[in-house]
Amino acid sequence: MTTQTLPLPMEDHEDQAGTASLADPVHDDALRLSELAAAGRLLRLATAGSVDDGKSTLVGRLLHDLKAVLPDQLAAVERVSRERGLATADLALLTDGLRAEREQGITIDVAYRYFATPTRRFILADTPGHVQYTRNMVTGASTAQLAVILVDARHGVVEQTRRHAAVAALLRVPHMVLLVNKMDLVGFDKDKFAEIAADFERYVERLGVNEAISIPISALRGDNVVEPSGAMDWYQGPTFLQYLEEVPAAADPSTEPARFPVQYVIRDGNLDYRGYAGQLLSGVLRAGDEVVVLPSNRCSTVAGIDLHGIAVSEAFAPQSIVVRLTDNLDVARGELIAPTSSAPEATRELTATVCHLSERPLKAGDHVMLRHTTRTVKAVVAELVHRIDITTLKTSAGPDALHANDLAQIRLRTAAPIVPDDYAINRQTGAFLLIDGPSGDTLTAGMIGRVL
């Protein structure tokens, strides 16, 4: 079980200039994941569902049928299931790792699971569906390329289903799939499935979601999870696993402008070497490109790019690279390198859609730290514009404060400029965190622009 604050901006470390080591196993794992993601062979997905929709059972079934469960884990699940008087193993126990989750039969924390097929590797965020854990779902879905939403075939699309779809749309998750679970409890009724699928499609169209498919399954029995179901021969679409292996996982980086936040400055006084290390968040960067360093607004040309310590002619998102410039500029951590032809504008005034994560309320006039990519600046909450009802999408103007799980639109002023993109255009450079300065606690996750 892994809990993260929110992986929207790049993590902040107090780096000192020096020579980076590539012998770190964690660094090597990150490089491999970066390469897989760039090639479309890594898919990040987030699951969500209402109470008793069978989400944890689905994840357990998927891992079990893919032989991704260790023998001792399966033995432990079978033992606990027998103690509870169950005839078969309760596969939900494979994912509900917290004691409170097991005792209440619900998901509270965000569980990250890793599995692979010959086609792809997967990082699955199993997120809670309860309204009081909206912030946890935002955490899990913030980096997802696919939102997996479960419904119970007996109940169809309910309020929580609409809320989960709205959160996924708010976060601009590129793909969405509805799994109509427990089809065995409605006699594998084709018409019932078609009715639920049509209801869901009508709702997500209102959210601006262009692609959403529906798959009928029974997670308990395994129907259409990994193997096709003999009980639903009327369904001719992919199984859940087939869909996971086929859904597009990597956007064409050439369609987005390059965005390279500097995370680490590498210097070698003896060789007069100066390189800027970080992750290319979007686009393609090539040797010879004319670039601008922001927000200082100094121009230069890319002299060279190093990938894994080897010089390359170009790099593309999300590779981690070292960039060298032709001019000896004093570039620091937190600055952004971008093409001069498509550079973002520096600003100190932001309008953003936010999800408040902390138990401490957020009020107009609060002084906070704003972390955007690798840059952290002081900021003040200028105005709480309105609170958003994520189920109905209706707004209520001028709330006194934001509380945990609230979604709202706010205005911010920063003490120093940042160079963001609109979140609807670029999820990486359109996201930020608000942090309490004295304690370092994360308060709020934000998406720049009027997302909803």
C-alpha positions in Angstrom: 0.0 0.0 0.0 1.5 3.3 -1.0 0.0 6.7 -0.3 1.2 9.9 -2.1 0.3 13.5 -1.5 -0.3 14.2 -5.1 2.1 13.4 -7.9 1.2 16.5 -10.0 4.3 18.6 -10.1 7.8 17.1 -10.0 9.0 16.3 -6.5 11.1 19.0 -4.8 14.5 18.2 -3.5 17.2 20.6 -2.3 19.7 19.7 -5.0 23.2 21.1 -5.1 25.1 21.6 -8.3 27.4 18.7 -9.0 27.9 15.5 -11.0 24.8 13.2 -11.0 25.3 9.5 -10.5 23.6 7.1 -12.9 24.3 4.1 -10.7 21.3 4.6 -8.5 18.8 1.6 -8.9 15.9 4.0 -8.3 17.2 6.3 -11.0 17.6 3.3 -13.3 14.0 2.1 -12.6 12.7 5.6 -13.4 14.7 5.6 -16.7 13.2 2.3 -17.7 9.6 3.5 -16.9 10.3 6.7 -18.8 11.4 4.7 -21.9 8.4 2.4 -21.6 6.0 5.3 -21.3 7.6 7.0 -24.3 7.1 3.8 -26.4 3.5 3.3 -25.3 4.4 0.2 -23.4 3.5 1.6 -20.0 -0.1 2.3 -19.1 -1.2 4.2 -15.9 -4.8 3.5 -14.9 -7.0 4.4 -12.0 -10.0 2.5 -10.8 -13.1 3.9 -9.0 -16.5 2.5 -8.0 -19.2 2.9 -5.5 -19.5 0.7 -2.3 -20.0 -3.0 -3.2 -19.6 -2.4 -6.9 -16.7 -5.0 -6.8 -13.8 -2.8 -7.6 -11.4 -4.6 -5.2 -12.6 -7.9 -6.4 -12.0 -6.9 -10.0 -8.4 -5.8 -9.3 -7.8 -9.1 -7.3 -9.3 -11.1 -10.1 -7.1 -9.4 -12.7 -4.0 -10.0 -10.7 -5.0 -13.6 -9.9 -5.8 -14.5 -13.5 -2.6 -12.9 -14.7 -0.6 -15.0 -12.2 0.6 -11.8 -10.6 -0.1 -12.9 -7.0 2.7 -14.5 -5.0 1.8 -18.0 -3.5 2.1 -16.8 0.1 -0.3 -13.9 -0.6 -2.8 -16.2 -2.2 -2.5 -18.7 0.7 -3.1 -15.9 3.2 -6.2 -14.7 1.3 -7.6 -18.3 1.2 -6.9 -18.7 4.9 -8.8 -15.5 5.9 -11.6 -16.4 3.5 -12.1 -19.8 5.2 -12.1 -18.1 8.6 -14.9 -15.9 7.4 -16.9 -19.0 6.2 -16.4 -18.3 2.5 -16.4 -21.2 0.1 -13.9 -19.5 -2.3 -11.1 -17.0 -1.9 -12.2 -13.4 -1.5 -9.9 -11.8 -4.1 -10.8 -8.3 -2.8 -8.4 -9.0 0.1 -5.5 -8.8 -2.3 -6.0 -5.1 -2.6 -7.8 -3.9 0.5 -4.5 -3.7 2.5 -5.5 -1.4 5.4 -7.0 -3.1 8.5 -9.9 -0.6 8.4 -10.5 -1.5 4.7 -10.6 -5.2 5.4 -12.9 -4.8 8.4 -15.3 -2.4 6.7 -15.2 -4.0 3.3 -14.4 -0.7 1.6 -11.4 1.0 0.0 -10.0 4.1 1.9 -6.3 4.5 0.8 -4.9 4.6 -2.7 -3.2 1.3 -3.5 -0.7 1.2 -6.3 -0.3 -2.2 -8.0 2.2 -3.2 -10.7 1.7 -6.0 -13.2 2.7 -6.8 -16.7 1.8 -8.8 -19.8 4.0 -9.5 -22.8 2.5 -6.4 -24.4 2.7 -3.8 -21.7 3.5 -2.9 -18.1 0.8 -1.4 -16.0 0.7 0.9 -12.9 -2.8 0.6 -11.4 -4.1 3.1 -8.8 -6.9 1.5 -6.9 -8.8 4.6 -5.6 -11.6 4.9 -3.1 -15.1 5.8 -4.3 -16.6 7.4 -1.2 -17.3 11.2 -1.3 -15.2 11.8 1.8 -12.2 10.4 -0.1 -12.5 12.5 -3.2 -9.0 13.8 -2.6 -7.7 10.2 -2.6 -9.3 9.6 -6.0 -7.8 12.9 -7.3 -4.4 11.6 -6.1 -4.7 8.3 -7.9 -6.2 9.7 -11.1 -3.9 12.7 -11.5 -1.3 10.9 -13.6 -3.7 8.2 -15.1 -4.0 7.7 -18.8 -7.2 5.6 -18.3 -10.0 5.9 -15.8 -11.8 2.6 -15.1 -15.2 3.1 -13.5 -17.3 0.3 -12.1 -21.0 0.0 -11.7 -23.2 -2.7 -10.3 -25.4 -4.1 -13.1 -28.4 -4.2 -10.6 -28.2 -0.4 -9.9 -26.7 1.1 -13.1 -25.3 4.6 -13.2 -25.7 6.2 -9.7 -24.6 9.5 -8.2 -21.2 8.2 -7.3 -20.7 7.0 -10.9 -21.4 10.5 -12.2 -19.0 12.0 -9.6 -16.2 9.6 -10.6 -16.7 10.4 -14.3 -16.7 14.1 -13.5 -13.4 13.9 -11.5 -11.8 11.9 -14.4 -13.0 14.6 -16.8 -11.8 17.4 -14.5 -8.3 15.8 -14.5 -8.4 15.4 -18.3 -7.8 11.6 -18.1 -7.5 10.8 -21.8 -9.5 7.6 -21.8 -12.4 6.2 -19.9 -14.0 2.8 -19.7 -17.2 1.7 -17.8 -17.2 -1.8 -16.4 -20.7 -3.1 -15.8 -20.0 -5.6 -13.1 -22.1 -8.4 -11.5 -23.7 -9.3 -14.8 -24.3 -12.7 -13.3 -26.8 -11.2 -10.9 -29.0 -9.9 -13.7 -28.9 -13.1 -15.7 -26.3 -11.7 -18.1 -29.1 -9.5 -19.6 -28.0 -7.9 -22.8 -30.7 -5.2 -22.7 -29.8 -4.3 -19.1 -26.2 -3.8 -20.2 -27.2 -1.7 -23.2 -29.4 0.5 -21.0 -26.6 1.2 -18.5 -24.0 1.9 -21.3 -26.3 4.3 -23.0 -27.0 6.2 -19.8 -23.3 6.5 -19.1 -22.5 7.7 -22.6 -25.1 10.4 -22.4 -23.7 11.7 -19.1 -20.0 11.8 -20.2 -20.9 13.6 -23.4 -22.0 16.5 -21.2 -18.5 16.4 -19.6 -16.8 16.7 -23.0 -15.5 13.2 -22.9 -15.0 12.0 -26.5 -14.1 8.4 -25.9 -15.7 6.1 -23.4 -16.6 2.4 -23.9 -18.5 -0.1 -21.8 -17.7 -3.7 -21.1 -20.0 -6.2 -19.3 -18.1 -8.3 -16.7 -18.4 -10.5 -13.6 -15.3 -9.9 -11.5 -16.3 -12.7 -9.1 -16.5 -15.3 -11.9 -13.9 -13.8 -14.1 -16.3 -13.2 -17.1 -14.7 -10.8 -19.7 -11.9 -9.8 -17.2 -9.0 -11.7 -18.7 -10.9 -14.4 -20.7 -14.1 -14.0 -22.8 -17.3 -15.0 -21.2 -19.2 -17.9 -22.5 -22.3 -16.6 -20.8 -22.3 -13.4 -22.8 -21.8 -14.5 -26.3 -23.9 -11.5 -27.5 -21.0 -9.2 -26.5 -18.4 -9.0 -29.3 -16.1 -6.4 -27.8 -12.8 -6.8 -26.1 -12.3 -8.2 -22.6 -11.0 -5.8 -20.0 -7.5 -7.1 -20.4 -7.6 -6.8 -24.2 -8.8 -3.2 -23.9 -5.9 -2.5 -21.4 -3.4 -3.8 -23.9 -4.9 -2.0 -26.9 -5.9 1.5 -25.6 -3.5 4.2 -26.8 -1.0 4.9 -24.0 1.4 7.4 -25.5 0.4 10.6 -27.3 2.5 11.8 -30.2 5.0 14.1 -28.5 5.5 16.1 -31.7 2.0 17.5 -31.3 2.9 19.3 -28.1 5.5 22.1 -27.6 8.6 21.1 -25.6 8.6 21.9 -21.9 11.8 21.2 -19.9 11.9 22.3 -16.3 15.4 22.4 -14.9 15.7 20.2 -11.9 19.5 19.9 -11.4 22.5 21.9 -12.6 25.5 19.8 -13.5 28.9 21.6 -13.5 32.4 20.4 -14.0 34.9 23.3 -13.5 37.8 21.4 -15.0 36.0 20.7 -18.3 34.0 24.0 -18.3 30.9 21.8 -18.5 27.4 23.0 -17.7 24.4 20.8 -18.2 20.8 21.1 -17.1 19.2 17.9 -16.0 15.5 17.1 -15.7 12.5 15.4 -17.3 11.2 16.6 -20.6 7.5 16.9 -19.7 6.1 17.3 -23.2 7.1 17.7 -26.8 10.4 17.0 -28.6 13.7 18.8 -28.1 16.5 18.7 -30.7 20.1 19.9 -30.9 20.1 23.2 -32.8 16.6 24.3 -31.5 16.3 27.9 -30.5 15.1 28.1 -27.0 14.2 30.6 -24.3 14.9 30.2 -20.6 11.9 31.4 -18.5 10.9 33.4 -16.6 14.3 35.2 -17.0 13.5 35.4 -20.8 17.1 34.7 -22.0 17.5 33.1 -25.4 20.0 30.5 -26.5 20.4 27.4 -28.7 20.5 23.7 -27.7 24.1 22.7 -28.2 23.6 19.1 -27.3 21.4 16.6 -25.4 22.7 13.7 -23.2 20.5 10.6 -22.6 21.9 8.0 -20.1 25.2 9.8 -20.5 25.3 9.4 -24.3 24.9 12.3 -26.7 21.7 12.1 -28.8 20.3 14.4 -31.5 16.8 14.6 -30.0 14.8 13.7 -27.0 11.0 13.4 -26.5 8.7 13.3 -23.5 8.8 11.8 -20.9 12.6 11.1 -21.1 15.0 12.3 -18.4 17.8 14.1 -20.1 20.7 16.6 -19.7 20.5 19.7 -22.0 23.5 21.8 -22.9 23.2 25.3 -24.3 25.6 27.2 -26.6 25.6 30.3 -24.3 27.0 30.2 -20.8 23.8 31.3 -19.0 23.3 31.2 -15.3 20.2 28.9 -15.4 18.9 27.7 -12.0 16.7 25.0 -10.8 13.0 25.9 -11.3 13.5 27.7 -14.6 11.9 26.4 -17.8 13.5 25.8 -21.2 11.1 26.0 -24.1 11.2 26.7 -27.8 11.2 30.4 -28.6 8.4 29.8 -31.2 6.0 28.3 -28.7 7.0 29.5 -25.2 4.4 30.0 -22.5 3.9 33.4 -20.9 5.2 34.2 -17.5 2.5 35.3 -15.0 1.8 36.2 -11.4 -2.0 36.0 -11.7 -3.7 32.6 -11.9 -7.3 31.3 -12.1 -7.4 27.6 -11.3 -9.7 24.8 -10.5 -8.6 23.1 -7.3 -9.3 20.1 -5.0 -8.6 20.9 -1.4 -6.7 18.0 0.2 -6.0 19.1 3.8 -8.1 19.1 6.9 -7.0 22.7 7.4 -9.5 25.0 5.6 -8.3 27.3 2.8 -9.5 30.9 2.9 -9.1 34.0 0.8 -6.1 35.9 2.0 -4.1 32.8 3.1 -0.4 32.9 2.4 0.9 29.7 0.9 3.8 28.2 -1.2 3.0 27.3 -4.8 4.9 24.5 -6.4 4.8 24.3 -10.2 7.0 21.7 -11.9 10.4 22.3 -10.2 9.7 25.9 -9.2 8.4 26.9 -5.8 7.2 30.5 -5.1 5.3 32.4 -2.5 1.6 33.0 -3.2 -1.6 34.4 -1.7 -5.1 33.2 -2.2 -6.7 36.3 -3.8 -10.3 35.0 -4.1 -12.4 31.9 -3.6 -14.6 32.3 -6.8 -17.0 29.4 -6.3 -17.4 25.9 -5.1 -18.2 23.2 -7.6 -20.7 20.3 -6.9 -18.8 17.6 -8.7 -22.0 15.5 -9.2 -24.3 18.1 -10.7 -21.5 20.5 -11.9 -23.5 23.4 -10.4 -21.5 26.2 -8.6 -22.1 28.2 -5.5 -20.4 31.6 -5.5 -18.1 33.0 -2.8 -17.6 30.2 -0.3 -16.1 31.4 3.1 -13.5 28.5 3.0 -12.6 25.3 1.3 -12.6 22.1 3.3 -11.2 18.7 2.6 -12.5 17.2 -0.7 -14.0 20.5 -1.8 -13.6 21.4 -5.5 -13.6 25.0 -6.4 -12.4 27.8 -8.7 -9.9 30.2 -7.1 -7.6 33.1 -8.0 -4.0 33.3 -6.9 -1.3 35.9 -6.9 2.4 34.8 -6.8 5.4 36.8 -5.5 7.5 35.7 -8.4 6.4 34.7 -11.9 5.7 31.2 -13.0 5.4 30.0 -16.7 2.4 27.6 -16.9 0.3 26.2 -19.6 -3.5 25.8 -19.4 -4.2 22.4 -17.8 -6.7 21.6 -20.6 -3.8 21.8 -23.0 -0.9 20.4 -21.0 -1.6 18.3 -17.8 2.1 18.4 -16.8 2.7 22.1 -16.9 -0.8 23.1 -16.0 -0.8 21.5 -12.6 0.4 22.8 -9.2 0.3 22.3 -5.5 -0.3 24.7 -2.7 1.8 24.0 0.4 1.8 25.3 3.9 5.1 27.1 4.3 5.9 26.5 8.0 4.9 22.8 8.1 5.5 21.8 4.5 2.1 20.1 4.4 0.3 19.8 1.1 -2.9 21.8 1.1 -4.4 21.9 -2.3 -4.0 20.4 -5.8 -4.7 22.8 -8.7 -5.3 22.8 -12.4 -4.6 26.1 -14.1 -7.5 27.6 -16.2 -11.2 27.2 -16.1 -11.3 23.4 -16.3 -15.0 23.0 -15.7 
